[in-house]
Structures are given as structure tokens and as C-alpha cells.
């Protein structure tokens, strides 16, 4: 029996993990997008990701963290992926990082990327501030990863890790390039391990490489 439909923009770091979660957990959830008539009917905010229960259900969710909680709750009792850590202290750290990435990192990436590609008004100062904040965020990640092997634990990756790499993937397509990552060996080691070996994240990210040259803080070229 269908468990519902998840509506995604798989290029977005708020959406990209859900397709892999559905596949890894072997859920009977349809993956669709914002062109679906059911999405248009049920989600007037026109934001992604969102979720609707089975046909005929009036259960609808928006907001990425709400979707994470619900979709992970559908996992088989036999699945032993360490989504939330092994105790309440680790669980708190998991949600700290998930929330930080969702609210701070993704928004700051938008303020860096969108002005230089012409999707938001461009100011050199605004883009520079966003880049400076992204550098500071990277420092915070590295400080944590020097203390613990993963963001919330020392033994196994959690939801915090597989959620965070989605935004770093976007950053490595735009703001940060290979040379930048090579100067941060702790972050690079963690990113490579999660992307290449984690049973969920690797479904889409195995072998992913940063761009050779990051976007520059320059006004977008005017279209002719």
C-alpha cells in the first residue's frame, strides 16, 4: 500500500536527501515535484520539500525537519542506521546541527549564490558578507570534527552528517572549490567518508567532486 508522495526539488539541499532516504528505507513513497497537480492543490505556499499521505488522506506536511521526523519514523524495526545517536545527549547534538544547517547555512548559501547568478539583487558587500559567514560556518564544522569523528558522535554517522553534506555539496558546486577544500583536511576527510561510504548519502553523492573554480563575487552578466 502506498505510504504517500514526497514533492522535491532534488537540486536543493533541503530536498536532496529525501530521495535517498526513501530508497534506503525501501518505503512505498512516490517521489514527485512541484509540477504535480496534487502538489499545486494541497500546498499553497509553493515551498519544497513537502509530503502528502496516501490518496484520500488529508495528511500534508511542509518544512524539511518535519518531513525528516515523519519519514524516518516509517523505517523498518530491523533497520539499524544510527539516525539520532545512542542517547539523548547525542540526539540533542543531531538536531542542533540539522537545525543549524537548515536555518543558517542554506540561507547563507542562497545569499552568496543567488545574487551572482542573477536570482537576487547583487551587491558586492552583501555577497562578501555571505562568503565570510560561510567560512565561519566551515570553521565551526571543523572545530566539531576535531573533537568527534562525526558531528554528533564518535562511532557512527547520524542524520546530522547526512543532512549537512547535502549543503556542503551545494557549497562545493558554487562557493568553495577543490583548492579551498584541500586546505581543510579535517572537513575533507569527513565529507569524503560520508559521501563515499555512508549507505544513505552515497546513493547520490558517491564520487562527487567540488568544482575546479568557485563562483566569483561579481555582478551577473546582463542578458542580451
C-alpha positions as CSV (number, residue, x, y, z in Angstrom):
1,X,0.0,0.0,0.0
2,X,1.3,3.5,-0.9
3,X,2.7,5.4,2.0
4,X,2.3,8.8,0.2
5,X,4.1,11.2,-2.0
6,X,7.1,13.4,-1.3
7,X,7.5,16.5,-3.5
8,X,11.1,17.6,-4.1
9,X,13.4,19.9,-5.9
10,X,16.3,17.4,-5.9
11,X,18.9,20.1,-6.7
12,X,18.1,21.8,-3.4
13,X,19.9,20.8,-0.2
14,X,16.6,20.9,1.6
15,X,15.2,18.3,-0.7
16,X,18.1,16.2,-2.0
17,X,18.4,13.7,1.0
18,X,14.7,12.6,0.8
19,X,15.0,10.7,-2.4
20,X,17.9,8.7,-0.9
21,X,16.0,8.2,2.4
22,X,13.0,6.7,0.5
23,X,15.3,4.4,-1.5
24,X,17.4,3.3,1.5
25,X,14.4,2.7,3.8
26,X,12.6,0.8,1.0
27,X,9.5,3.0,1.5
28,X,6.5,2.9,-0.8
29,X,6.6,6.7,-1.3
30,X,6.3,8.3,-4.7
31,X,8.9,11.0,-5.5
32,X,7.4,13.9,-7.4
33,X,7.9,17.6,-7.9
34,X,6.1,21.0,-7.9
35,X,4.5,20.3,-11.3
36,X,2.3,17.6,-9.8
37,X,-1.4,18.7,-9.8
38,X,-1.8,17.3,-6.3
39,X,1.1,19.4,-5.0
40,X,-0.4,22.5,-6.6
41,X,-3.8,21.8,-5.0
42,X,-2.5,21.0,-1.5
43,X,0.5,23.3,-0.9
44,X,-0.5,27.0,-1.5
45,X,2.9,28.1,0.0
46,X,4.6,26.6,-3.1
47,X,7.6,25.5,-1.0
48,X,9.6,22.3,-1.2
49,X,10.0,19.7,0.2
50,X,6.5,18.7,1.1
51,X,4.7,15.4,1.8
52,X,1.2,14.1,1.3
53,X,-0.2,10.8,2.8
54,X,-1.8,8.1,0.7
55,X,-4.5,9.0,-1.8
56,X,-7.6,10.2,0.0
57,X,-5.6,11.2,3.1
58,X,-5.8,14.7,4.4
59,X,-2.3,14.4,5.9
60,X,0.0,17.0,4.5
61,X,3.4,18.2,5.7
62,X,5.7,21.1,4.8
63,X,9.0,22.1,6.4
64,X,12.1,19.9,5.9
65,X,12.6,19.0,9.5
66,X,9.0,17.9,9.9
67,X,9.4,15.6,6.9
68,X,12.7,14.1,8.3
69,X,11.0,13.2,11.5
70,X,8.0,11.6,9.8
71,X,9.8,9.7,7.0
72,X,12.4,8.3,9.3
73,X,9.6,7.1,11.7
74,X,8.4,4.8,8.8
75,X,11.7,2.8,8.8
76,X,11.6,-0.9,9.5
77,X,12.2,-2.0,13.1
78,X,15.1,-4.1,11.7
79,X,16.9,-1.1,10.3
80,X,19.8,-0.1,12.5
81,X,21.0,3.1,10.9
82,X,22.1,5.4,13.7
83,X,19.9,8.4,12.8
84,X,19.7,10.0,16.2
85,X,22.7,8.7,18.1
86,X,22.6,6.4,21.0
87,X,21.5,8.7,23.8
88,X,19.6,11.9,24.5
89,X,22.8,14.0,24.5
90,X,23.7,12.8,21.1
91,X,20.2,13.3,19.9
92,X,20.3,16.9,21.0
93,X,23.5,17.4,19.0
94,X,22.0,15.8,16.0
95,X,19.1,18.2,16.0
96,X,21.4,21.1,16.8
97,X,23.3,20.5,13.5
98,X,20.3,19.7,11.5
99,X,18.6,22.9,12.6
100,X,21.7,25.0,12.1
101,X,22.2,23.8,8.5
102,X,18.6,24.2,7.7
103,X,18.2,27.7,9.1
104,X,21.6,29.3,8.8
105,X,23.8,27.5,6.3
106,X,21.3,27.0,3.5
107,X,20.0,30.6,3.8
108,X,23.6,32.0,3.7
109,X,24.4,29.9,0.6
110,X,21.3,31.5,-1.1
111,X,22.7,35.0,-0.2
112,X,26.0,34.1,-1.8
113,X,24.8,32.2,-4.9
114,X,21.6,33.9,-6.0
115,X,23.0,37.4,-6.4
116,X,25.9,36.3,-8.5
117,X,23.7,34.2,-10.8
118,X,21.1,36.9,-11.1
119,X,18.3,35.5,-9.0
120,X,18.6,38.2,-6.3
121,X,19.8,41.8,-6.4
122,X,23.6,41.9,-6.4
123,X,25.8,44.0,-4.0
124,X,29.4,43.2,-3.6
125,X,29.2,43.8,0.1
126,X,26.3,41.5,0.6
127,X,27.9,38.6,-1.3
128,X,31.2,39.2,0.6
129,X,29.3,39.1,4.0
130,X,27.6,35.8,3.0
131,X,31.0,34.3,2.0
132,X,32.6,35.4,5.3
133,X,29.7,33.8,7.2
134,X,30.1,30.5,5.2
135,X,33.8,30.5,6.1
136,X,32.9,30.9,9.7
137,X,30.4,28.1,9.5
138,X,33.1,25.8,8.0
139,X,35.3,26.7,10.9
140,X,32.5,25.6,13.3
141,X,32.2,22.3,11.5
142,X,36.0,21.7,11.6
143,X,36.2,22.5,15.3
144,X,33.5,19.9,16.0
145,X,35.1,17.3,13.7
146,X,38.4,17.7,15.6
147,X,36.6,16.8,18.8
148,X,34.4,14.0,17.5
149,X,34.8,11.8,14.3
150,X,31.3,12.8,13.2
151,X,29.1,15.8,14.0
152,X,27.2,14.3,16.9
153,X,29.1,11.0,17.7
154,X,32.4,9.3,17.7
155,X,31.3,5.9,16.4
156,X,28.8,6.2,13.5
157,X,27.4,8.9,11.3
158,X,23.9,10.2,12.1
159,X,21.3,12.3,10.5
160,X,23.4,15.3,11.3
161,X,26.1,14.1,8.9
162,X,24.0,13.0,6.0
163,X,21.9,16.2,6.2
164,X,25.0,18.5,6.4
165,X,26.7,17.0,3.4
166,X,23.8,18.0,1.2
167,X,24.5,21.7,1.9
168,X,28.3,21.2,1.5
169,X,27.6,19.6,-1.8
170,X,25.8,22.8,-2.9
171,X,28.6,24.9,-1.5
172,X,31.2,22.8,-3.4
173,X,29.3,23.4,-6.6
174,X,29.4,27.2,-6.1
175,X,31.1,29.0,-3.2
176,X,34.0,26.6,-2.5
177,X,36.3,24.8,-4.9
178,X,38.8,21.9,-4.8
179,X,41.7,24.2,-3.7
180,X,39.6,25.5,-0.8
181,X,38.7,22.0,0.4
182,X,42.3,20.8,0.1
183,X,43.3,23.4,2.7
184,X,40.8,21.9,5.2
185,X,41.9,18.3,5.6
186,X,39.6,17.6,8.6
187,X,36.5,18.7,6.7
188,X,37.6,17.0,3.5
189,X,38.1,13.7,5.3
190,X,34.7,13.8,6.8
191,X,33.0,14.9,3.6
192,X,34.6,12.2,1.6
193,X,33.8,9.5,4.1
194,X,30.1,10.4,4.3
195,X,29.7,10.9,0.5
196,X,31.5,7.8,-0.5
197,X,30.8,5.2,2.2
198,X,27.6,6.1,4.1
199,X,24.8,3.8,2.9
200,X,22.3,6.6,2.5
201,X,24.4,9.6,1.4
202,X,26.5,7.6,-1.0
203,X,23.4,6.7,-3.1
204,X,23.6,10.1,-4.7
205,X,26.9,11.6,-3.6
206,X,29.5,8.8,-4.1
207,X,32.3,10.2,-6.1
208,X,31.1,13.8,-6.0
209,X,33.9,16.3,-6.5
210,X,33.9,20.1,-5.9
211,X,34.2,22.4,-8.8
212,X,37.6,23.4,-10.1
213,X,36.9,27.1,-9.7
214,X,34.3,28.7,-7.4
215,X,31.9,31.4,-8.3
216,X,33.5,34.9,-8.1
217,X,32.0,37.8,-6.2
218,X,31.0,39.6,-9.4
219,X,27.8,41.1,-10.7
220,X,26.0,38.7,-13.1
221,X,26.4,39.5,-16.8
222,X,23.4,41.1,-18.3
223,X,21.5,39.0,-20.8
224,X,21.5,40.4,-24.3
